[in-house]
Amino acid sequence: MTAQTATPPVAVLHPSAELAAFASSLTYEQIPHDVLRRAEDLLLDTLGSILAGANARAVLSIETFARAMGPAEGASEVLITRRKTSPLFAAMVNAAAAHVVEQDDVHNGSVFHPAAVVFPPALAVAQMLGRSGKDLLVAAVVGYEVGIRIGEFMGRSHYRIFHTTGTVGTVAAAVTVGRLLNLNAEQMLHAIGSAGTQAAGLWEFLRDAADSKQLHTAKAAADGLTAAFLAKDGFTGARRILEGAQGMAAGMSTDSDPAKLTDRLGQRWALAETSFKFHASCRHTHPAADALLKVVTDHALKVENIDRVVAHVHQGAIDVLGPVTNPVTVHQSKFSMGTVLGLIARNQRAGLAEFDAALNDKNVAEFRGRVEMVLDEEVDTAYPQRWIGKVTVYTNDGQVLTGRVDEPKGDPGNTLSRKEIEAKALQLGVYAQAATQAEVQALITKIWGLADVEKVGTLLA
């Protein structure tokens, strides 16, 4: 009888481990050219948002904390003050600033804002380690690809209570930094475990106009960075923190889908699906805002002609925007559907300057009372993969006008060109006087040439 040599079994990775393996091994050459260029677009967009948030009180509070607790010098740049400190505190402040003016990006399917939690730690650590522009871009792509898939995995039930950018963002930041640290697959898995156990962020702050949203991104960036550095030193984390019996999904979701964690890794580039924000408000307001803008433009409608507006929305919009009935801060007003539609009706835009002027405007407040959100089956069924905008406008002379958009401005199928991204960055960069127009223009040139930079250095003099 001839003995047969048994074929060794092929190791099958569980989803968390498969994500870790992808995050630790992705190279610049494996990423499509258009995805890398889109990563540059998103970075520039984020830098503009950071500069625009320079004077926000909540951001300045976090910067005060960082000054008190962090080193007075270092290699990593706090963009809003031009000072240098450790990567931990630079990432913390820049991440807080990135998310405050509501102009940073969003991925529809995961309802996740990747840029605010990916680029701040990526930049801070790249500056500390002297990594190249290509290294920074690869790390950012890793953060987007992993973070978006985890957001999709956590499902709609998660987003109803938890701010996905705070929770999932912690893991996205960890893998971003882990890639810059050249963690191997085992170390990356531990970084994911340590990040997931720190994941936090609850929507309740909206009812009180509290500052928590800036803390969510600040802590996600800092805690993810911490998890990656600990893993580099041999610190271990749960191996199945995402899908395990007592992991993130078990505690934070009722409709999680593990298949989404590894959906076409390395083939489907989720970063390219990310949307830019056109209006300076919560993304849930954008579809209705674009639909109302279409009605106003098509019918040459004046605000005084409008009796009331019904916004036909998905449940997520009601969950997030519903608690904001009488905004008391500019930031809270950006989560008020009535305020946003009032600005569209009056100004045909809802930008930074319009929101600054709207808070104490009695006319905007009066219009807000004539806006209603109604759950729409078609819109809700399409969400979150598609964010359809539908409004019904009732005029004072008895007309009933309807408006619809299937892809809001900024979505991948209706995206911003590089010229529009540059214009947006210039507007954001000078908004809080954190940079001059010439400095922002120089920053634009740096980002468009990032892939050729051998060592990421200071972005602003």
Phi, psi and omega in degrees: 000129182269126179289140178255138178277122181290139176281124181297143181295147177276127181293131177251118182281139171284165189304315180300318180292324179293320175297317181297318179297317178298312184296326183278342189245350183299137179241164179301319184293337180278348185265128179302148182305314184292332177289319177296319179293323177293326176299321176296318177302314183292324177296313179299316178303320181289319179299322175298318179296320178299313180296322180294334180272009189299327185257005180294134185303316181297321179293318180295328175296317179292324176294321176299317176299316181297321178296321182287325188259337185258170180292152181278356177211163181168190183263347188260139192263125168272105191296327186284342181237354180067014179267169180244145179204196178285160179298327180302309185279331174294315178298320181300310183291315181296324178292322176297316182293328184296337192251002191270329182268004176060043177237003180279166192289174177208143172256121188300307189296330180260351185048055189225138177259089187293321191303318187294337182249352180261308186289321178301310177291327178298312180295314184299317182284323176299320178293319180295316186270353182070033181286162181278168176298323177296319178301317180297316181295318178298316180299319179295317179299318177302313180300317178295310186297318180286312183299316181297316180295323177293321177299317177295319179300320184289335171081176183293327182296325179298313185293338181298327182248322187256140174280102187305325181295330176282319184281293179297328180301330178297318179288320178300318178295322182296314181289329176300308180292322178302322178294321177293330178277358182058042176297142172281177186299320180294315178296320180297322178297321177292323177298317177299318180297316180289328177289315183298325181286346177261355188298131182203163177145112185241146184284351187303336182302334184296328181295333186251003186057035181285168185270010192299331183300324178288328175292325179302309182287323178300312182287324177300314180296314183290318182288324176295317176301315179301314181300320181291315180295322177297318180298323177300330182269005178097003178291133185258153177226169180301135183282337180235049184295337182276305189253002184292166184299334177233035181266196185299311182296321180299324183264344190231008184207151173240000182224032182293150182227099184303333180299333183286342181297325185240022184304106174050043178306129180081357178240312174267121182260098186293333178304321182289347179273355187286144182258147171271150177268128178267314177270154183270054185212172177308137184299333180296340178275342190295316181301314180293323179298316179293323179293319177293320178300322178296317179296313182299318182288313183297327185250010181048046187276135175262155182300327181288348177275348187267126177273310178200164181227134172251122176263122180268114194231171173272165184297325179302323178294319178294319180298318185274316185273334184305320181293343184267096182256331181218080186300137182245355174227161178299317181297317180295326181296339179284353175251017179251111180301319180298319178295314182298313180291330175297319178293321177296316181295324184274319191242352187060022174197156178226071182262187183299313182295322180296319178292322178300322182277343190278335191304317182253019180273114182296328180293321177293318179297322180292319179295322180306324180289350181252016178247133180233139172260133180231133178295130182243126186298316181297314181296318183290323179293323181288330183288143006264359181298322177232138180249087182281139177252126178221134175224152169241125183247124178256123183263165181292340180261016172093002178284151173237110185248142180240147177225148182211140169226137180264340175221105179301155178303129181107340177293160183307324179276357180216048194280176175269138174285167177299326177297319179290324177295318177298316180297319178296316180298321178295317179296315181292318186297327182264353187304312183260013181060028176280345178207156175271167178299322179295321179293320178293321178297321177293324178295319178301314179299320179298316183291321178294339178253015187300322184296342181262000183276125181281334182214117180290120181243204181294135180271326180238133183295000000 
